[in-house]
Amino acid sequence: MSEMPNRRAVLGAGLALAGTAALTSRAHAAPLPTPAAPRAAADTYVAPDGPEVAAREAERGAGPLRKVSLTATASRLELGDGVTVSSWSYGERLPGEAVRVTAGDTLELTLANHLTQSTSLHWHGLALRNDMDGVPGLTQRPIEPGAEFTYRFAVTQPGTYWFHPHSGVQLDRGLYAPLIVDDPKEPLAYDKEWVVVLDDWLDGVDGSTPDAVLDELTGGAGSGHDASGHPAAAPAKGTGDAPSRLLDASDSELLGGHAGDVDYPHYLVNGRTAASPSAFDAKPGDRIRLRVINAGGDTAFRLALGGHRMTVTHSDGFPVRHTETDALLLGMGERYDVLVTAGDGVFPLTALAEGKGASALAVLRTGTGALPPATVRPKELDGQVLTADRLAADPSVALTAREPDRTVPITLTGSMAAYDWAFDRKPYDPAVRLPVKDGERVRLAFTNRTAMWHPMHLHGHTFALAGTGDGAAPGARKDTAAILPGRTLTVDLDADNPGLWMLHCHNVYHAEAGMMTVLGYLR
């Protein structure tokens, strides 16, 4: 998810970034960049560090300061069952250690870049100030090797979130971690909390790298550059002997056909393979809150806990009317919170790589019993599977009824053969924006003309899905939603967070091929 230097040379209007955050080397402050001449007038759109952004941040308030230091570094990661890989991670662990704050806090996180490439950090799902959103070439300069960047912003909305780079295909390495925002007036009652991070993994396996996969998918037309636009420091294919990672066939009725492009050798829960799963200990009768995050690059997961029904309480951080189900379907970038009442024994938490014929595994242990086999498939996976369109927003967060002031039609285009994913047949250009105005109710009308599903993610906002059933109940608030092939999805949002905001497919390879654009606030 970089700025795609071959097709994105300009930085866009207003990328001054004057003094809003500190980007420094170890010794001194780096000079601010001089943007290329923008194709849009500089005063047309709100700048990421503009007075409108500062004013909205001031309205959020400045609560207690929570300081965190984080390092992105090359790592040797042990995935279980004798599988050890060389990759990148935060703090040499997978996933990175969760960052935990309380709604109302101010978070100050300094990211030190010990990688050989420039990087960035995006706060997935948060409505935060625009110059802290972490998109190189749009809202900030890349964090160069040996430099660090301090992100500082108010955190107002409780929920389950996560963070990851927005630089090339770095997300498909080990650079991700949960961000948990506690509710100071938490309405749910539960005994224990289990944070569950799902992932698909290939980096460092038999010489594979995400950059090599992008090159293979695009026929060599991938960026081949780091996040700064410089040539990659090493050949994209690593050793040169990496096997093909193209997925010959994948099929899912739930996803409307083709399920994914990439054949991953491993699928993980909390950084562990199914042959050596992580375990969560509890007591029989405990009420457990699971916070589930799909951090995958190209894989939807169907999740179920053997022997248990789940009660869905939140989607993408926002509360929903409690809904029972046997299983969940999570696209890349989606999160769900669920409650379960633990039985007595050892139970598989299975994450089926939807349409790919493999699965990941973790274990809930409340008593004695044998460890489930890696290939276990609890019957709940074939029971009732919940998708976001079945959910209604909790009345406390439901979007108020209002006719849209602006409707923005967006057509999803491209094909697997050409790997030319885009919006309206136009690959990403940061100088091209979808215009909105502060205070508007905006309707985004997506039409998927491709033969593949796409998990669509909007930065800095949530949107409301269409109402459930007959439309009487307002739809769930989301920031990421799947659009199936040949289908349409209409969502409404309140334009209440000025700046320049990415809208993109959260399949990391589709995004890098060009399926990204910018929602820009007019002055």
C-alpha positions in Angstrom: 0.0 0.0 0.0 2.7 2.5 -0.9 2.4 5.5 -3.0 3.1 3.3 -6.1 6.0 5.5 -7.3 5.8 4.5 -11.0 2.3 5.9 -11.2 2.1 8.3 -8.3 5.0 10.8 -8.6 3.2 13.8 -7.3 2.5 14.1 -3.6 -0.8 16.0 -4.0 -1.9 19.4 -2.8 -1.2 20.6 0.6 1.5 18.1 1.7 3.4 20.6 3.7 3.3 18.7 7.0 4.8 21.7 8.7 5.5 20.9 12.3 2.6 18.7 13.1 4.7 15.6 13.9 8.4 15.0 14.4 10.2 13.0 11.8 13.8 12.8 12.9 16.9 10.8 12.4 18.9 9.7 15.4 21.0 12.9 15.2 18.9 15.7 13.8 15.6 16.8 12.2 15.2 15.8 8.6 14.3 18.6 6.2 10.7 18.8 5.0 10.1 17.6 1.5 9.3 20.0 -1.4 6.3 18.5 -3.1 6.2 18.3 -6.9 3.8 20.7 -8.6 0.3 19.4 -7.8 -2.3 18.9 -10.5 -5.0 20.2 -8.2 -4.9 23.8 -6.9 -3.3 24.0 -3.5 -6.3 25.7 -2.0 -8.9 23.3 -3.4 -8.6 20.6 -0.7 -8.0 20.6 3.0 -4.4 19.8 3.7 -3.5 16.9 6.1 -2.0 19.5 8.5 -4.4 22.3 7.7 -6.2 24.4 10.3 -9.5 22.5 9.7 -7.7 19.3 10.9 -6.2 21.0 13.9 -9.6 22.5 14.8 -11.3 19.1 14.7 -8.5 17.6 16.8 -9.0 20.3 19.4 -12.7 19.4 19.6 -11.7 15.9 20.5 -9.8 17.1 23.6 -6.5 16.2 25.1 -6.9 13.4 27.7 -4.3 11.5 29.7 -1.1 10.9 27.7 -0.2 7.3 26.9 3.4 7.0 25.6 4.6 4.0 23.6 7.9 3.2 21.9 7.9 0.7 19.0 10.6 -0.6 16.8 10.2 -2.1 13.3 13.1 -4.5 12.8 14.3 -7.6 10.9 13.4 -10.7 13.0 13.7 -14.5 13.2 10.2 -15.6 14.0 9.3 -19.1 15.3 5.8 -20.1 14.0 5.7 -23.5 15.6 6.3 -27.1 14.6 9.9 -26.3 13.7 9.0 -23.5 11.3 11.3 -20.5 11.7 11.4 -17.7 9.2 13.3 -14.4 8.6 10.9 -11.5 8.4 10.1 -8.1 9.8 8.1 -7.4 12.9 7.4 -5.0 15.7 9.6 -5.7 18.7 10.7 -9.1 17.3 7.4 -10.8 18.1 4.4 -11.9 16.1 1.9 -10.4 16.3 3.4 -7.2 17.8 2.5 -6.5 21.4 -0.9 -5.0 21.7 -1.1 -1.3 22.4 -3.9 -0.6 24.9 -5.4 2.8 25.7 -8.7 4.1 27.1 -11.1 6.2 25.1 -10.4 9.8 25.9 -6.6 9.2 26.1 -4.0 10.9 23.9 -1.7 8.3 22.3 1.9 9.2 21.6 3.7 6.4 19.8 7.2 6.7 18.5 8.1 4.3 15.7 11.8 3.7 15.2 12.6 2.2 11.7 15.4 -0.4 11.9 14.5 -1.9 8.5 16.4 -1.6 5.2 13.4 0.1 3.6 11.3 3.1 4.6 8.0 2.4 6.3 4.9 3.9 7.9 2.2 3.1 10.4 -1.5 3.3 9.7 -4.1 3.1 12.5 -6.8 0.8 11.0 -10.3 1.9 11.9 -9.5 5.0 14.0 -11.1 8.4 13.3 -8.0 10.4 14.1 -6.3 13.6 12.8 -5.4 13.3 9.2 -1.7 14.0 9.5 -1.3 11.0 11.8 -3.0 8.5 9.4 0.3 7.1 8.2 0.1 7.1 4.4 3.4 8.1 2.7 3.1 10.5 -0.1 -0.4 11.7 1.0 -0.4 12.5 4.8 3.3 12.1 5.7 6.7 11.5 4.4 8.0 7.9 4.5 10.0 7.0 7.7 13.4 6.3 6.3 15.8 3.6 7.5 17.4 4.8 10.7 14.8 7.5 11.4 11.8 7.6 13.7 8.4 9.3 13.6 6.2 10.3 16.6 2.5 9.8 16.1 0.3 11.8 18.5 -3.5 12.0 18.5 -6.6 11.8 20.6 -8.4 8.5 20.8 -12.1 8.9 21.2 -13.9 5.7 20.1 -13.6 2.5 22.1 -13.2 -0.8 20.2 -11.0 -3.4 18.6 -8.5 -1.9 16.1 -5.0 -2.7 14.8 -2.1 -1.0 13.1 0.2 -1.9 10.2 2.4 -0.2 7.5 0.8 1.5 4.5 4.0 1.0 2.5 4.2 -1.4 -0.4 3.3 -4.9 0.6 5.0 -4.7 4.0 1.6 -5.7 5.6 2.2 -9.2 4.3 5.2 -9.6 6.5 5.0 -9.6 10.3 4.4 -5.9 10.8 1.1 -5.7 12.6 -0.3 -5.6 16.1 -3.6 -5.1 17.9 -4.8 -1.7 19.2 -7.4 -2.1 22.0 -9.3 1.0 23.1 -11.1 0.3 26.3 -14.5 1.8 27.1 -14.3 3.7 30.5 -18.1 2.9 30.8 -17.8 -0.7 29.5 -21.4 -2.1 29.2 -20.4 -5.7 28.6 -19.9 -8.1 31.5 -17.3 -10.8 31.0 -14.6 -12.7 32.9 -11.7 -12.9 30.4 -10.6 -11.4 27.1 -8.9 -13.3 24.3 -7.4 -11.2 21.5 -7.3 -13.4 18.3 -5.2 -12.3 15.3 -5.6 -14.2 12.0 -3.0 -14.2 9.3 -1.8 -15.9 6.1 1.9 -16.4 5.9 4.6 -16.9 3.2 7.4 -14.5 4.0 10.7 -16.3 4.5 9.3 -19.7 3.5 11.5 -21.3 0.8 12.8 -17.9 -0.2 9.3 -16.3 -0.7 8.7 -12.6 -0.1 5.6 -10.5 -0.6 7.5 -8.4 -3.1 8.2 -11.5 -5.2 4.5 -12.5 -5.0 3.5 -9.0 -6.2 5.9 -9.3 -9.1 4.6 -12.7 -10.0 0.9 -11.6 -9.8 1.6 -8.5 -12.0 3.9 -10.2 -14.5 6.8 -8.1 -13.2 4.8 -4.8 -13.3 4.8 -4.5 -9.5 6.5 -1.4 -8.1 9.8 -3.2 -7.3 10.5 -0.2 -5.1 10.5 0.5 -1.4 8.0 2.9 0.2 10.2 5.9 -0.7 10.2 5.1 -4.4 13.8 3.9 -4.5 14.7 0.6 -6.0 14.4 -2.3 -3.6 17.6 -3.1 -1.7 17.5 -6.8 -2.7 16.1 -8.7 -5.7 12.4 -9.2 -5.2 12.6 -13.0 -5.4 15.0 -13.3 -2.5 17.1 -16.3 -3.2 15.7 -16.6 -6.8 14.5 -20.1 -6.1 11.2 -19.4 -4.4 8.3 -21.5 -5.6 5.3 -20.0 -7.4 2.7 -18.7 -5.0 -0.1 -18.2 -7.5 -3.2 -20.0 -6.4 -4.4 -22.1 -9.3 -8.0 -22.6 -8.0 -9.9 -21.3 -5.1 -13.7 -21.2 -4.7 -16.1 -20.0 -2.1 -19.9 -19.7 -2.4 -19.8 -17.2 0.5 -17.4 -15.0 -1.4 -19.2 -15.3 -4.7 -16.6 -17.5 -6.5 -12.9 -17.0 -6.7 -11.6 -16.7 -3.1 -8.0 -15.4 -3.5 -4.9 -15.0 -5.6 -2.1 -16.3 -3.3 -1.3 -19.8 -2.2 0.1 -19.4 1.3 2.1 -22.2 2.9 0.9 -21.4 6.4 -2.2 -19.9 8.1 -1.7 -18.5 11.7 -3.6 -17.7 14.8 -1.6 -15.3 17.0 1.6 -16.2 15.1 1.3 -20.0 15.4 0.7 -22.7 12.9 -2.1 -25.2 13.3 0.4 -28.0 14.1 1.6 -26.0 17.1 -1.3 -23.9 18.2 -1.4 -21.3 20.9 -3.8 -22.0 23.9 -6.0 -19.8 25.9 -6.8 -21.0 29.5 -10.0 -20.4 31.2 -12.5 -22.0 33.6 -15.7 -23.8 32.7 -18.5 -21.3 32.8 -16.2 -18.3 32.2 -17.7 -15.6 29.9 -15.0 -14.8 27.4 -14.8 -11.8 25.1 -13.0 -12.6 21.9 -11.6 -9.7 19.9 -10.9 -11.1 16.4 -8.8 -9.3 13.8 -8.1 -10.5 10.3 -4.6 -9.3 9.5 -4.3 -11.4 6.3 -3.1 -10.1 3.0 -5.2 -12.1 0.6 -7.4 -14.5 2.7 -10.9 -14.3 4.2 -11.3 -16.5 7.3 -14.4 -18.5 8.4 -14.1 -18.7 12.2 -15.8 -21.1 14.7 -15.2 -22.3 18.2 -16.0 -26.0 18.5 -18.8 -26.8 20.8 -19.9 -23.2 21.3 -22.2 -20.6 19.9 -21.0 -17.1 19.6 -22.8 -13.8 20.4 -21.6 -11.0 18.2 -21.4 -7.7 20.1 -19.2 -5.4 17.9 -18.1 -5.1 14.3 -15.1 -3.0 13.4 -15.1 -1.5 16.8 -18.7 -0.4 16.9 -21.5 -2.1 19.0 -24.2 -4.0 17.2 -27.4 -5.5 18.4 -26.3 -8.8 19.9 -26.7 -11.6 17.4 -26.0 -15.3 17.8 -24.2 -17.4 15.3 -22.2 -20.6 14.8 -19.4 -19.0 12.7 -18.1 -15.7 11.4 -16.8 -14.7 8.0 -14.0 -12.0 8.2 -12.5 -10.3 5.2 -9.1 -8.8 5.4 -9.1 -5.8 7.8 -12.4 -6.7 9.5 -12.8 -7.2 13.2 -15.5 -8.7 15.3 -16.0 -8.9 19.1 -18.0 -11.9 20.3 -19.0 -13.4 23.7 -18.9 -17.2 24.5 -19.6 -19.1 27.7 -16.8 -21.6 28.0 -17.6 -25.3 28.2 -15.5 -27.9 30.1 -12.7 -29.4 28.1 -10.3 -28.6 25.2 -11.9 -26.9 22.2 -10.6 -25.9 18.7 -10.9 -22.3 17.5 -10.6 -23.0 13.8 -10.1 -20.3 11.2 -10.8 -21.8 7.8 -8.9 -20.1 5.0 -12.1 -19.5 3.0 -12.0 -21.3 -0.4 -8.4 -22.3 0.0 -8.6 -25.7 1.5 -6.5 -25.0 4.6 -7.0 -23.7 8.1 -5.4 -22.1 11.2 -6.0 -23.2 14.7 -5.9 -22.1 18.4 -7.2 -23.9 21.4 -9.5 -22.9 24.3 -8.6 -25.1 27.3 -10.8 -25.2 30.4 -10.2 -28.8 31.5 -8.4 -32.0 30.5 -8.5 -33.5 27.0 -6.3 -34.2 24.0 -5.1 -31.4 21.7 -7.3 -31.3 18.6 -5.5 -32.3 15.3 -4.3 -29.5 13.1 -7.0 -30.4 10.5 -9.9 -30.4 12.9 -13.1 -28.9 11.4 -15.7 -28.3 14.0 -19.3 -28.7 12.8 -20.0 -25.1 13.6 -18.0 -24.1 10.5 -20.8 -25.6 8.4 -23.6 -24.1 10.5 -24.9 -20.6 10.5 -22.2 -18.3 9.2 -22.7 -14.6 10.0 -21.8 -11.8 7.5 -22.0 -8.1 8.2 -25.2 -7.5 6.3 -27.1 -9.5 9.0 -26.1 -7.0 11.7 -27.9 -4.0 13.0 -26.2 -1.1 14.7 -26.7 -0.7 18.4 -29.0 2.3 18.8 -26.2 4.2 20.7 -24.2 4.4 17.4 -26.8 4.1 14.7 -26.5 6.6 11.9 -29.4 9.0 12.1 -31.8 9.0 9.2 -31.0 11.6 6.6 -31.0 11.9 2.8 -27.5 12.1 1.3 -26.2 15.5 0.3 -23.8 13.8 -2.2 -23.7 10.4 -3.9 -20.3 9.2 -5.2 -20.6 6.2 -7.7 -17.5 4.0 -7.7 -17.0 1.1 -10.1 -14.6 -1.7 -9.2 -12.7 -2.9 -12.3 -9.9 -5.2 -13.3 -9.2 -8.9 -13.8 -6.9 -11.6 -12.4 -5.4 -12.2 -15.8 -4.2 -8.6 -16.4 -4.0 -7.8 -12.7 -5.1 -4.3 -13.4 -7.3 -3.7 -10.3 -8.6 -0.2 -10.1 -11.5 2.1 -9.5 -13.3 3.2 -12.8 -10.4 1.7 -14.7 -8.0 4.3 -13.3 -5.1 3.1 -11.1 -4.3 5.1 -8.0 -3.1 8.7 -8.4 -2.9 10.7 -5.2 -3.7 13.9 -7.1 -7.1 12.5 -8.1 -9.7 12.9 -5.3 -13.4 12.1 -4.7 -14.6 15.4 -3.4 -16.7 15.8 -0.3 -17.5 18.7 2.1 -17.4 18.9 5.8 -20.8 18.3 7.3 -22.3 16.4 4.3 -24.0 13.0 4.5 -22.2 11.1 1.7 -23.4 8.0 0.0 -20.7 5.8 -1.6 -22.3 3.5 -4.2 -19.9 0.7 -5.1 -20.5 -1.6 -8.2 -18.2 -4.6 -8.5 -17.7 -5.3 -12.2 -14.9 -7.8 -11.5 -15.0 -11.6 -11.0 -13.6 -11.4 -7.5 -14.6 -10.1 -4.1 -13.0 -7.0 -2.6 -12.8 -6.0 1.1 -13.2 -2.2 0.9 -11.6 0.0 3.6 -12.1 3.7 4.3 -9.6 5.6 6.4 -10.6 8.0 9.2 -14.3 7.2 9.1 -17.0 4.6 9.6 -19.9 4.1 7.3 -23.3 2.5 7.8 -24.4 -0.5 5.8 -27.9 -0.7 4.4 -30.5 -1.6 7.1 -31.2 -5.2 8.0 -34.3 -7.0 6.9 -36.9 -4.6 5.7 -34.6 -1.7 6.4 -36.3 -0.8 9.7 -33.1 -1.4 11.7 -30.1 0.8 10.8 -27.2 -1.2 9.4 -23.9 -1.9 11.3 -21.2 0.8 11.4 -18.1 -0.4 9.6 -14.8 0.8 8.1 -14.2 -2.4 6.1 -16.8 -4.3 4.1 -16.8 -7.0 1.4 -18.2 -6.4 -2.0 -18.9 -9.6 -3.9 -18.5 -10.0 -7.7 -21.3 -8.6 -9.7 -22.9 -7.1 -6.7 -23.4 -3.5 -5.4 -22.9 -2.1 -2.0 -24.3 1.3 -0.9 -23.0 2.8 2.4 -23.6 6.2 4.1 -21.2 8.2 6.1 -21.0 11.6 7.8 -18.2 13.7 6.5 -17.0 14.9 9.9 -13.2 14.4 9.8 -11.4 16.8 7.4 -8.4 15.8 5.3 -7.3 13.5 2.6 -8.3 9.9 3.3 -7.5 6.7 1.5 -10.2 4.4 0.2 -8.9 1.1 -1.0 -9.3 -2.7 -1.3 -7.7 -4.3 1.7 -6.3 -7.2 -0.4 -2.8 -5.8 -0.2 -1.9 -7.0 -3.7 -5.0 -5.5 -5.3 -4.3 -2.2 -3.6 -0.7 -2.2 -4.8 -1.9 -3.0 -8.3 -4.0 0.2 -8.2 -7.3 -0.3 -6.4 -7.0 2.8 -4.3 -8.2 6.4 -4.4 -8.5 9.4 -2.1 -11.6 10.9 -0.4 -10.7 14.6 -0.2 -12.4 17.4 1.7 -13.0 20.5 -0.2 -12.1 23.8 1.5 
